[in-house]
């Protein structure tokens, strides 16, 4: 039993997996936090394009 506990304490693969999981969680959090501003900017750009296309289609 003591050798099993010693091996578990010495095993670093679990710690590495947890670190990668934390990094992925922080990246996902950053992406989710920036999505509303990106969405608003895209809506503005496509709204302007739509307005200009409507003007061009009507001949004004």
PQR file of N, CA, C, O and H, with PARSE charges and radii, in Angstrom:
ATOM      1  N   UNK A   1       0.824  -1.189   0.000 -0.4000 1.5000
ATOM      2  CA  UNK A   1       0.000   0.000   0.000 -0.0000 2.0000
ATOM      3  C   UNK A   1       0.870   1.255   0.000  0.5500 1.7000
ATOM      4  O   UNK A   1       0.558   2.249  -0.657 -0.5500 1.4000
ATOM      5  N   UNK A   2       1.961   1.184   0.750 -0.4000 1.5000
ATOM      6  CA  UNK A   2       2.860   2.338   0.832 -0.0000 2.0000
ATOM      7  C   UNK A   2       3.488   2.633  -0.525  0.5500 1.7000
ATOM      8  O   UNK A   2       3.662   3.797  -0.886 -0.5500 1.4000
ATOM      9  H   UNK A   2       2.214   0.377   1.283  0.4000 1.0000
ATOM     10  N   UNK A   3       3.830   1.594  -1.278 -0.4000 1.5000
ATOM     11  CA  UNK A   3       4.414   1.829  -2.606 -0.0000 2.0000
ATOM     12  C   UNK A   3       3.394   2.440  -3.549  0.5500 1.7000
ATOM     13  O   UNK A   3       3.752   3.257  -4.398 -0.5500 1.4000
ATOM     14  H   UNK A   3       3.689   0.648  -0.984  0.4000 1.0000
ATOM     15  N   UNK A   4       2.148   2.063  -3.419 -0.4000 1.5000
ATOM     16  CA  UNK A   4       1.092   2.643  -4.256 -0.0000 2.0000
ATOM     17  C   UNK A   4       0.941   4.133  -3.977  0.5500 1.7000
ATOM     18  O   UNK A   4       0.853   4.938  -4.904 -0.5500 1.4000
ATOM     19  H   UNK A   4       1.858   1.399  -2.730  0.4000 1.0000
ATOM     20  N   UNK A   5       0.910   4.495  -2.703 -0.4000 1.5000
ATOM     21  CA  UNK A   5       0.810   5.912  -2.342 -0.0000 2.0000
ATOM     22  C   UNK A   5       2.039   6.687  -2.801  0.5500 1.7000
ATOM     23  O   UNK A   5       1.916   7.825  -3.252 -0.5500 1.4000
ATOM     24  H   UNK A   5       0.981   3.840  -1.950  0.4000 1.0000
ATOM     25  N   UNK A   6       3.201   6.095  -2.694 -0.4000 1.5000
ATOM     26  CA  UNK A   6       4.425   6.755  -3.143 -0.0000 2.0000
ATOM     27  C   UNK A   6       4.386   6.986  -4.648  0.5500 1.7000
ATOM     28  O   UNK A   6       4.792   8.043  -5.131 -0.5500 1.4000
ATOM     29  H   UNK A   6       3.301   5.170  -2.327  0.4000 1.0000
ATOM     30  N   UNK A   7       3.898   5.996  -5.385 -0.4000 1.5000
ATOM     31  CA  UNK A   7       3.791   6.156  -6.846 -0.0000 2.0000
ATOM     32  C   UNK A   7       2.776   7.225  -7.207  0.5500 1.7000
ATOM     33  O   UNK A   7       3.002   7.999  -8.137 -0.5500 1.4000
ATOM     34  H   UNK A   7       3.568   5.137  -4.993  0.4000 1.0000
ATOM     35  N   UNK A   8       1.662   7.284  -6.489 -0.4000 1.5000
ATOM     36  CA  UNK A   8       0.649   8.295  -6.776 -0.0000 2.0000
ATOM     37  C   UNK A   8       1.166   9.706  -6.497  0.5500 1.7000
ATOM     38  O   UNK A   8       0.864  10.631  -7.251 -0.5500 1.4000
ATOM     39  H   UNK A   8       1.478   6.656  -5.733  0.4000 1.0000
ATOM     40  N   UNK A   9       1.924   9.877  -5.447 -0.4000 1.5000
ATOM     41  CA  UNK A   9       2.474  11.185  -5.110 -0.0000 2.0000
ATOM     42  C   UNK A   9       3.525  11.594  -6.143  0.5500 1.7000
ATOM     43  O   UNK A   9       3.628  12.771  -6.486 -0.5500 1.4000
ATOM     44  H   UNK A   9       2.169   9.125  -4.835  0.4000 1.0000
ATOM     45  N   UNK A  10       4.304  10.632  -6.639 -0.4000 1.5000
ATOM     46  CA  UNK A  10       5.370  10.928  -7.597 -0.0000 2.0000
ATOM     47  C   UNK A  10       4.838  11.126  -9.014  0.5500 1.7000
ATOM     48  O   UNK A  10       5.529  11.716  -9.844 -0.5500 1.4000
ATOM     49  H   UNK A  10       4.220   9.675  -6.360  0.4000 1.0000
ATOM     50  N   UNK A  11       3.637  10.652  -9.310 -0.4000 1.5000
ATOM     51  CA  UNK A  11       3.065  10.755 -10.660 -0.0000 2.0000
ATOM     52  C   UNK A  11       2.667  12.196 -10.938  0.5500 1.7000
ATOM     53  O   UNK A  11       1.849  12.760 -10.212 -0.5500 1.4000
ATOM     54  H   UNK A  11       3.076  10.173  -8.635  0.4000 1.0000
ATOM     55  N   UNK A  12       3.231  12.798 -11.976 -0.4000 1.5000
ATOM     56  CA  UNK A  12       2.962  14.196 -12.319 -0.0000 2.0000
ATOM     57  C   UNK A  12       2.007  14.345 -13.494  0.5500 1.7000
ATOM     58  O   UNK A  12       1.643  15.470 -13.837 -0.5500 1.4000
ATOM     59  H   UNK A  12       3.896  12.340 -12.565  0.4000 1.0000
ATOM     60  N   UNK A  13       1.589  13.247 -14.125 -0.4000 1.5000
ATOM     61  CA  UNK A  13       0.707  13.351 -15.293 -0.0000 2.0000
ATOM     62  C   UNK A  13      -0.651  13.925 -14.928  0.5500 1.7000
ATOM     63  O   UNK A  13      -1.228  14.679 -15.711 -0.5500 1.4000
ATOM     64  H   UNK A  13       1.886  12.333 -13.846  0.4000 1.0000
ATOM     65  N   UNK A  14      -1.170  13.590 -13.771 -0.4000 1.5000
ATOM     66  CA  UNK A  14      -2.458  14.127 -13.344 -0.0000 2.0000
ATOM     67  C   UNK A  14      -2.396  15.624 -13.140  0.5500 1.7000
ATOM     68  O   UNK A  14      -3.332  16.344 -13.486 -0.5500 1.4000
ATOM     69  H   UNK A  14      -0.702  12.977 -13.135  0.4000 1.0000
ATOM     70  N   UNK A  15      -1.282  16.099 -12.572 -0.4000 1.5000
ATOM     71  CA  UNK A  15      -1.113  17.537 -12.360 -0.0000 2.0000
ATOM     72  C   UNK A  15      -1.049  18.266 -13.693  0.5500 1.7000
ATOM     73  O   UNK A  15      -1.614  19.350 -13.837 -0.5500 1.4000
ATOM     74  H   UNK A  15      -0.521  15.514 -12.291  0.4000 1.0000
ATOM     75  N   UNK A  16      -0.366  17.680 -14.666 -0.4000 1.5000
ATOM     76  CA  UNK A  16      -0.270  18.301 -15.982 -0.0000 2.0000
ATOM     77  C   UNK A  16      -1.643  18.382 -16.643  0.5500 1.7000
ATOM     78  O   UNK A  16      -1.978  19.396 -17.256 -0.5500 1.4000
ATOM     79  H   UNK A  16       0.093  16.799 -14.549  0.4000 1.0000
ATOM     80  N   UNK A  17      -2.431  17.330 -16.523 -0.4000 1.5000
ATOM     81  CA  UNK A  17      -3.768  17.328 -17.110 -0.0000 2.0000
ATOM     82  C   UNK A  17      -4.640  18.403 -16.463  0.5500 1.7000
ATOM     83  O   UNK A  17      -5.404  19.084 -17.147 -0.5500 1.4000
ATOM     84  H   UNK A  17      -2.159  16.506 -16.025  0.4000 1.0000
ATOM     85  N   UNK A  18      -4.521  18.551 -15.152 -0.4000 1.5000
ATOM     86  CA  UNK A  18      -5.299  19.578 -14.460 -0.0000 2.0000
ATOM     87  C   UNK A  18      -4.865  20.965 -14.919  0.5500 1.7000
ATOM     88  O   UNK A  18      -5.705  21.843 -15.116 -0.5500 1.4000
ATOM     89  H   UNK A  18      -3.900  17.998 -14.597  0.4000 1.0000
ATOM     90  N   UNK A  19      -3.561  21.169 -15.092 -0.4000 1.5000
ATOM     91  CA  UNK A  19      -3.071  22.477 -15.558 -0.0000 2.0000
ATOM     92  C   UNK A  19      -3.600  22.792 -16.952  0.5500 1.7000
ATOM     93  O   UNK A  19      -4.033  23.914 -17.215 -0.5500 1.4000
ATOM     94  H   UNK A  19      -2.879  20.456 -14.933  0.4000 1.0000
ATOM     95  N   UNK A  20      -3.566  21.813 -17.840 -0.4000 1.5000
ATOM     96  CA  UNK A  20      -4.102  22.039 -19.187 -0.0000 2.0000
ATOM     97  C   UNK A  20      -5.603  22.314 -19.132  0.5500 1.7000
ATOM     98  O   UNK A  20      -6.113  23.137 -19.893 -0.5500 1.4000
ATOM     99  H   UNK A  20      -3.215  20.902 -17.626  0.4000 1.0000
ATOM    100  N   UNK A  21      -6.298  21.640 -18.250 -0.4000 1.5000
ATOM    101  CA  UNK A  21      -7.727  21.893 -18.099 -0.0000 2.0000
ATOM    102  C   UNK A  21      -8.005  23.306 -17.615  0.5500 1.7000
ATOM    103  O   UNK A  21      -8.941  23.954 -18.084 -0.5500 1.4000
ATOM    104  H   UNK A  21      -5.884  20.972 -17.632  0.4000 1.0000
ATOM    105  N   UNK A  22      -7.194  23.787 -16.676 -0.4000 1.5000
ATOM    106  CA  UNK A  22      -7.361  25.161 -16.184 -0.0000 2.0000
ATOM    107  C   UNK A  22      -7.062  26.178 -17.274  0.5500 1.7000
ATOM    108  O   UNK A  22      -7.768  27.179 -17.398 -0.5500 1.4000
ATOM    109  H   UNK A  22      -6.434  23.261 -16.295  0.4000 1.0000
ATOM    110  N   UNK A  23      -6.026  25.934 -18.064 -0.4000 1.5000
ATOM    111  CA  UNK A  23      -5.699  26.841 -19.173 -0.0000 2.0000
ATOM    112  C   UNK A  23      -6.856  26.883 -20.162  0.5500 1.7000
ATOM    113  O   UNK A  23      -7.253  27.960 -20.608 -0.5500 1.4000
ATOM    114  H   UNK A  23      -5.453  25.121 -17.963  0.4000 1.0000
ATOM    115  N   UNK A  24      -7.400  25.720 -20.508 -0.4000 1.5000
ATOM    116  CA  UNK A  24      -8.526  25.669 -21.445 -0.0000 2.0000
ATOM    117  C   UNK A  24      -9.736  26.399 -20.874  0.5500 1.7000
ATOM    118  O   UNK A  24     -10.456  27.070 -21.613 -0.5500 1.4000
ATOM    119  H   UNK A  24      -7.078  24.845 -20.147  0.4000 1.0000
ATOM    120  N   UNK A  25      -9.967  26.278 -19.582 -0.4000 1.5000
ATOM    121  CA  UNK A  25     -11.100  26.964 -18.962 -0.0000 2.0000
ATOM    122  C   UNK A  25     -10.920  28.480 -19.009  0.5500 1.7000
ATOM    123  O   UNK A  25     -11.876  29.209 -19.273 -0.5500 1.4000
ATOM    124  H   UNK A  25      -9.382  25.733 -18.982  0.4000 1.0000
ATOM    125  N   UNK A  26      -9.698  28.960 -18.754 -0.4000 1.5000
ATOM    126  CA  UNK A  26      -9.447  30.400 -18.807 -0.0000 2.0000
ATOM    127  C   UNK A  26      -9.570  30.943 -20.229  0.5500 1.7000
ATOM    128  O   UNK A  26     -10.074  32.048 -20.428 -0.5500 1.4000
ATOM    129  H   UNK A  26      -8.921  28.368 -18.539  0.4000 1.0000
ATOM    130  N   UNK A  27      -9.116  30.177 -21.214 -0.4000 1.5000
ATOM    131  CA  UNK A  27      -9.257  30.603 -22.612 -0.0000 2.0000
ATOM    132  C   UNK A  27     -10.729  30.665 -22.991  0.5500 1.7000
ATOM    133  O   UNK A  27     -11.163  31.611 -23.648 -0.5500 1.4000
ATOM    134  H   UNK A  27      -8.707  29.279 -21.052  0.4000 1.0000
ATOM    135  N   UNK A  28     -11.498  29.665 -22.583 -0.4000 1.5000
ATOM    136  CA  UNK A  28     -12.931  29.662 -22.877 -0.0000 2.0000
ATOM    137  C   UNK A  28     -13.631  30.836 -22.203  0.5500 1.7000
ATOM    138  O   UNK A  28     -14.524  31.450 -22.788 -0.5500 1.4000
ATOM    139  H   UNK A  28     -11.146  28.896 -22.049  0.4000 1.0000
ATOM    140  N   UNK A  29     -13.229  31.146 -20.985 -0.4000 1.5000
ATOM    141  CA  UNK A  29     -13.808  32.284 -20.271 -0.0000 2.0000
ATOM    142  C   UNK A  29     -13.496  33.598 -20.985  0.5500 1.7000
ATOM    143  O   UNK A  29     -14.356  34.474 -21.075 -0.5500 1.4000
ATOM    144  H   UNK A  29     -12.503  30.647 -20.510  0.4000 1.0000
ATOM    145  N   UNK A  30     -12.277  33.739 -21.489 -0.4000 1.5000
ATOM    146  CA  UNK A  30     -11.906  34.948 -22.213 -0.0000 2.0000
ATOM    147  C   UNK A  30     -12.710  35.076 -23.509  0.5500 1.7000
ATOM    148  O   UNK A  30     -13.135  36.172 -23.875 -0.5500 1.4000
ATOM    149  H   UNK A  30     -11.578  33.027 -21.416  0.4000 1.0000
ATOM    150  N   UNK A  31     -12.913  33.969 -24.190 -0.4000 1.5000
ATOM    151  CA  UNK A  31     -13.696  33.993 -25.438 -0.0000 2.0000
ATOM    152  C   UNK A  31     -15.139  34.386 -25.143  0.5500 1.7000
ATOM    153  O   UNK A  31     -15.713  35.217 -25.847 -0.5500 1.4000
ATOM    154  H   UNK A  31     -12.568  33.078 -23.893  0.4000 1.0000
ATOM    155  N   UNK A  32     -15.723  33.800 -24.119 -0.4000 1.5000
ATOM    156  CA  UNK A  32     -17.110  34.114 -23.766 -0.0000 2.0000
ATOM    157  C   UNK A  32     -17.242  35.577 -23.342  0.5500 1.7000
ATOM    158  O   UNK A  32     -18.256  36.215 -23.624 -0.5500 1.4000
ATOM    159  H   UNK A  32     -15.257  33.124 -23.548  0.4000 1.0000
ATOM    160  N   UNK A  33     -16.235  36.104 -22.675 -0.4000 1.5000
ATOM    161  CA  UNK A  33     -16.300  37.490 -22.221 -0.0000 2.0000
ATOM    162  C   UNK A  33     -16.216  38.478 -23.382  0.5500 1.7000
ATOM    163  O   UNK A  33     -16.772  39.572 -23.292 -0.5500 1.4000
ATOM    164  H   UNK A  33     -15.411  35.586 -22.446  0.4000 1.0000
ATOM    165  N   UNK A  34     -15.535  38.117 -24.468 -0.4000 1.5000
ATOM    166  CA  UNK A  34     -15.390  39.040 -25.594 -0.0000 2.0000
ATOM    167  C   UNK A  34     -16.468  38.870 -26.660  0.5500 1.7000
ATOM    168  O   UNK A  34     -16.591  39.724 -27.538 -0.5500 1.4000
ATOM    169  H   UNK A  34     -15.083  37.228 -24.541  0.4000 1.0000
ATOM    170  N   UNK A  35     -17.240  37.812 -26.611 -0.4000 1.5000
ATOM    171  CA  UNK A  35     -18.251  37.576 -27.644 -0.0000 2.0000
ATOM    172  C   UNK A  35     -19.297  38.683 -27.768  0.5500 1.7000
ATOM    173  O   UNK A  35     -19.645  39.036 -28.895 -0.5500 1.4000
ATOM    174  H   UNK A  35     -17.141  37.118 -25.897  0.4000 1.0000
ATOM    175  N   UNK A  36     -19.813  39.244 -26.691 -0.4000 1.5000
ATOM    176  CA  UNK A  36     -20.826  40.301 -26.869 -0.0000 2.0000
ATOM    177  C   UNK A  36     -20.306  41.514 -27.644  0.5500 1.7000
ATOM    178  O   UNK A  36     -21.030  42.061 -28.475 -0.5500 1.4000
ATOM    179  H   UNK A  36     -19.530  38.958 -25.776  0.4000 1.0000
ATOM    180  N   UNK A  37     -19.087  41.938 -27.394 -0.4000 1.5000
ATOM    181  CA  UNK A  37     -18.562  43.099 -28.119 -0.0000 2.0000
ATOM    182  C   UNK A  37     -18.312  42.758 -29.581  0.5500 1.7000
ATOM    183  O   UNK A  37     -18.536  43.591 -30.459 -0.5500 1.4000
ATOM    184  H   UNK A  37     -18.499  41.493 -26.718  0.4000 1.0000
ATOM    185  N   UNK A  38     -17.854  41.555 -29.847 -0.4000 1.5000
ATOM    186  CA  UNK A  38     -17.648  41.134 -31.242 -0.0000 2.0000
ATOM    187  C   UNK A  38     -18.989  41.085 -31.970  0.5500 1.7000
ATOM    188  O   UNK A  38     -19.096  41.519 -33.117 -0.5500 1.4000
ATOM    189  H   UNK A  38     -17.672  40.878 -29.134  0.4000 1.0000
ATOM    190  N   UNK A  39     -20.006  40.555 -31.299 -0.4000 1.5000
ATOM    191  CA  UNK A  39     -21.339  40.460 -31.911 -0.0000 2.0000
ATOM    192  C   UNK A  39     -21.884  41.847 -32.229  0.5500 1.7000
ATOM    193  O   UNK A  39     -22.445  42.063 -33.303 -0.5500 1.4000
ATOM    194  H   UNK A  39     -19.919  40.203 -30.368  0.4000 1.0000
ATOM    195  N   UNK A  40     -21.722  42.791 -31.297 -0.4000 1.5000
ATOM    196  CA  UNK A  40     -22.213  44.143 -31.536 -0.0000 2.0000
ATOM    197  C   UNK A  40     -21.483  44.801 -32.700  0.5500 1.7000
ATOM    198  O   UNK A  40     -22.109  45.471 -33.521 -0.5500 1.4000
ATOM    199  H   UNK A  40     -21.266  42.616 -30.424  0.4000 1.0000
ATOM    200  N   UNK A  41     -20.177  44.621 -32.781 -0.4000 1.5000
ATOM    201  CA  UNK A  41     -19.412  45.194 -33.888 -0.0000 2.0000
ATOM    202  C   UNK A  41     -19.835  44.596 -35.224  0.5500 1.7000
ATOM    203  O   UNK A  41     -19.974  45.318 -36.211 -0.5500 1.4000
ATOM    204  H   UNK A  41     -19.668  44.077 -32.114  0.4000 1.0000
ATOM    205  N   UNK A  42     -20.039  43.285 -35.259 -0.4000 1.5000
ATOM    206  CA  UNK A  42     -20.469  42.643 -36.502 -0.0000 2.0000
ATOM    207  C   UNK A  42     -21.866  43.094 -36.907  0.5500 1.7000
ATOM    208  O   UNK A  42     -22.128  43.309 -38.091 -0.5500 1.4000
ATOM    209  H   UNK A  42     -19.926  42.699 -34.456  0.4000 1.0000
ATOM    210  N   UNK A  43     -22.757  43.237 -35.945 -0.4000 1.5000
ATOM    211  CA  UNK A  43     -24.101  43.723 -36.264 -0.0000 2.0000
ATOM    212  C   UNK A  43     -24.042  45.121 -36.854  0.5500 1.7000
ATOM    213  O   UNK A  43     -24.791  45.428 -37.782 -0.5500 1.4000
ATOM    214  H   UNK A  43     -22.544  43.062 -34.984  0.4000 1.0000
ATOM    215  N   UNK A  44     -23.178  45.966 -36.340 -0.4000 1.5000
ATOM    216  CA  UNK A  44     -23.033  47.320 -36.852 -0.0000 2.0000
ATOM    217  C   UNK A  44     -22.507  47.316 -38.285  0.5500 1.7000
ATOM    218  O   UNK A  44     -23.030  48.020 -39.150 -0.5500 1.4000
ATOM    219  H   UNK A  44     -22.570  45.717 -35.586  0.4000 1.0000
ATOM    220  N   UNK A  45     -21.472  46.522 -38.526 -0.4000 1.5000
ATOM    221  CA  UNK A  45     -20.883  46.466 -39.870 -0.0000 2.0000
ATOM    222  C   UNK A  45     -21.887  45.926 -40.872  0.5500 1.7000
ATOM    223  O   UNK A  45     -22.067  46.511 -41.940 -0.5500 1.4000
ATOM    224  H   UNK A  45     -21.047  45.950 -37.824  0.4000 1.0000
ATOM    225  N   UNK A  46     -22.543  44.821 -40.547 -0.4000 1.5000
ATOM    226  CA  UNK A  46     -23.499  44.240 -41.495 -0.0000 2.0000
ATOM    227  C   UNK A  46     -24.733  45.119 -41.656  0.5500 1.7000
ATOM    228  O   UNK A  46     -25.357  45.109 -42.718 -0.5500 1.4000
ATOM    229  H   UNK A  46     -22.397  44.345 -39.680  0.4000 1.0000
ATOM    230  N   UNK A  47     -25.097  45.875 -40.632 -0.4000 1.5000
ATOM    231  CA  UNK A  47     -26.198  46.822 -40.768 -0.0000 2.0000
ATOM    232  C   UNK A  47     -25.860  47.920 -41.766  0.5500 1.7000
ATOM    233  O   UNK A  47     -26.702  48.314 -42.573 -0.5500 1.4000
ATOM    234  H   UNK A  47     -24.591  45.884 -39.770  0.4000 1.0000
ATOM    235  N   UNK A  48     -24.618  48.417 -41.709 -0.4000 1.5000
ATOM    236  CA  UNK A  48     -24.184  49.448 -42.665 -0.0000 2.0000
ATOM    237  C   UNK A  48     -24.131  48.891 -44.084  0.5500 1.7000
ATOM    238  O   UNK A  48     -24.522  49.567 -45.035 -0.5500 1.4000
ATOM    239  H   UNK A  48     -23.934  48.097 -41.053  0.4000 1.0000
ATOM    240  N   UNK A  49     -23.651  47.664 -44.223 -0.4000 1.5000
ATOM    241  CA  UNK A  49     -23.605  47.030 -45.548 -0.0000 2.0000
ATOM    242  C   UNK A  49     -25.015  46.858 -46.084  0.5500 1.7000
ATOM    243  O   UNK A  49     -25.264  47.122 -47.260 -0.5500 1.4000
ATOM    244  H   UNK A  49     -23.333  47.115 -43.450  0.4000 1.0000
ATOM    245  N   UNK A  50     -25.928  46.427 -45.252 -0.4000 1.5000
ATOM    246  CA  UNK A  50     -27.318  46.247 -45.671 -0.0000 2.0000
ATOM    247  C   UNK A  50     -27.930  47.567 -46.122  0.5500 1.7000
ATOM    248  O   UNK A  50     -28.646  47.609 -47.122 -0.5500 1.4000
ATOM    249  H   UNK A  50     -25.726  46.214 -44.296  0.4000 1.0000
ATOM    250  N   UNK A  51     -27.651  48.654 -45.385 -0.4000 1.5000
ATOM    251  CA  UNK A  51     -28.174  49.971 -45.744 -0.0000 2.0000
ATOM    252  C   UNK A  51     -27.640  50.410 -47.099  0.5500 1.7000
ATOM    253  O   UNK A  51     -28.394  50.905 -47.937 -0.5500 1.4000
ATOM    254  H   UNK A  51     -27.069  48.620 -44.573  0.4000 1.0000
ATOM    255  N   UNK A  52     -26.353  50.230 -47.313 -0.4000 1.5000
ATOM    256  CA  UNK A  52     -25.751  50.642 -48.588 -0.0000 2.0000
ATOM    257  C   UNK A  52     -26.259  49.792 -49.745  0.5500 1.7000
ATOM    258  O   UNK A  52     -26.472  50.305 -50.844 -0.5500 1.4000
ATOM    259  H   UNK A  52     -25.741  49.828 -46.632  0.4000 1.0000
ATOM    260  N   UNK A  53     -26.454  48.502 -49.510 -0.4000 1.5000
ATOM    261  CA  UNK A  53     -26.989  47.656 -50.569 -0.0000 2.0000
ATOM    262  C   UNK A  53     -28.435  48.030 -50.904  0.5500 1.7000
ATOM    263  O   UNK A  53     -28.834  47.996 -52.067 -0.5500 1.4000
ATOM    264  H   UNK A  53     -26.282  48.085 -48.618  0.4000 1.0000
ATOM    265  N   UNK A  54     -29.206  48.380 -49.894 -0.4000 1.5000
ATOM    266  CA  UNK A  54     -30.588  48.793 -50.130 -0.0000 2.0000
ATOM    267  C   UNK A  54     -30.620  50.106 -50.930  0.5500 1.7000
ATOM    268  O   UNK A  54     -31.459  50.281 -51.814 -0.5500 1.4000
ATOM    269  H   UNK A  54     -28.881  48.407 -48.948  0.4000 1.0000
ATOM    270  N   UNK A  55     -29.693  51.026 -50.609 -0.4000 1.5000
ATOM    271  CA  UNK A  55     -29.625  52.279 -51.367 -0.0000 2.0000
ATOM    272  C   UNK A  55     -29.261  52.015 -52.820  0.5500 1.7000
ATOM    273  O   UNK A  55     -29.829  52.617 -53.732 -0.5500 1.4000
ATOM    274  H   UNK A  55     -29.011  50.884 -49.891  0.4000 1.0000
ATOM    275  N   UNK A  56     -28.304  51.106 -53.028 -0.4000 1.5000
ATOM    276  CA  UNK A  56     -27.889  50.763 -54.393 -0.0000 2.0000
ATOM    277  C   UNK A  56     -28.984  50.081 -55.177  0.5500 1.7000
ATOM    278  O   UNK A  56     -29.126  50.318 -56.377 -0.5500 1.4000
ATOM    279  H   UNK A  56     -27.843  50.617 -52.287  0.4000 1.0000
ATOM    280  N   UNK A  57     -29.753  49.247 -54.529 -0.4000 1.5000
ATOM    281  CA  UNK A  57     -30.834  48.517 -55.207 -0.0000 2.0000
ATOM    282  C   UNK A  57     -31.981  49.463 -55.564  0.5500 1.7000
ATOM    283  O   UNK A  57     -32.673  49.241 -56.557 -0.5500 1.4000
ATOM    284  H   UNK A  57     -29.638  49.055 -53.555  0.4000 1.0000
ATOM    285  N   UNK A  58     -32.190  50.510 -54.773 -0.4000 1.5000
ATOM    286  CA  UNK A  58     -33.294  51.423 -55.054 -0.0000 2.0000
ATOM    287  C   UNK A  58     -32.882  52.507 -56.057  0.5500 1.7000
ATOM    288  O   UNK A  58     -33.735  53.253 -56.537 -0.5500 1.4000
ATOM    289  H   UNK A  58     -31.628  50.691 -53.966  0.4000 1.0000
ATOM    290  N   UNK A  59     -31.618  52.600 -56.371 -0.4000 1.5000
ATOM    291  CA  UNK A  59     -31.164  53.592 -57.361 -0.0000 2.0000
ATOM    292  C   UNK A  59     -30.904  54.956 -56.803  0.5500 1.7000
ATOM    293  O   UNK A  59     -30.773  55.895 -57.589 -0.5500 1.4000
ATOM    294  H   UNK A  59     -30.925  51.994 -55.982  0.4000 1.0000
ATOM    295  N   UNK A  60     -30.821  55.143 -55.524 -0.4000 1.5000
ATOM    296  CA  UNK A  60     -30.591  56.470 -54.927 -0.0000 2.0000
ATOM    297  C   UNK A  60     -29.131  56.773 -54.839  0.5500 1.7000
ATOM    298  O   UNK A  60     -28.749  57.842 -54.365 -0.5500 1.4000
ATOM    299  H   UNK A  60     -30.928  54.381 -54.885  0.4000 1.0000
TER
END
